[in-house]
């Protein structure tokens, strides 16, 4: 954990706006590692009503450091909060239940307790991948707290395709098309079936960072404008070399090959029709954007938008940070 703290400090040193980093203690004594970014110049000169804060929720195996190409730009005109999900990064690592619904509820409860502890009345809630799934679940349960929901390449929306039978194929049934899964996804999916998802990284011991570099060389490339060394892959390694906790909760929520046991497409209709929702996908992502098209069909289309970011894969915010920041800033400005 000390190595994670050191690596994260190097990443956060790139921030130019005012940064307040601390642990937020929940009523059950779990601690959530939290960043708050504000633009001091804007804060001092602001005579208007304060702007709705943007809250950013990372994905599986991530942490606040992955937003380093976004949080400075997005905090120019409003407060930005980012936190390590319960069980990930520097946050507490409690046990998680093996039941999918209970594991999801533990994540969502921690987000609501965090909001209460920080003192936010409402927020623009942005979630990436697993964070998008949990943000949607949160917005369903606490809709009055969410001014706009932004889902970035969200995990867990589609139902798992049923195996085709020869009889079904003979009747001309359509084959479900899905972008090819990258090698690292297949490796994690294989490991999930036997162990916790990131057990292979911990089992590798001192070779763990090299393993991350081998299977995720893209992480180094995504952040090479900021770091010309292995800072970001070291960060990913140290985030996930800790005692498994959040990944235990994630495993409880997944079926084989990473499908959600409780697909969000079955519940997205529970979002208030009046709640603005924007879904952002990387045009080159392995996450199928057709789920976003289904959401547009299910919900009030006037309050639901689907956007594709060109030349971006799953980590849209790091692949095309300038375009991502511009899109998110425009969404935020539409709120106030």
Buried (B, 14 or more C-beta within 10 A) or exposed (E): EEEBEEBBEBBBEBBEBBBEBEBBBBEEEBBBBBBBBBBEEBEEEEEEEEBBBBBBBBBBBBBBBBBBBBBBBBBBBBBBBBBBBBBBBBBBBBEBBEEBEEBBBBBBBBBBBBBEBBEBEBBBBBBBBBBBBBBBBBBBBBBEBBBBBBBBBBBBBBEBEEEEEEEEEEEEEEEEEEEEBBEBBEBBBEBBEEBBBBBBBBEBEEEBBEBBBEBBEBBBEBBEEEBEEBBBBBBBBBBBBBEBBBBBBBBBBBEEBBBBBBBBBEEBEEBBEEBBBBBBBBBBBBBBBBBBEBBBEBBBEEBBBBBBBEEBBBBBBBBBBEBBBEBBBEBBEEBE
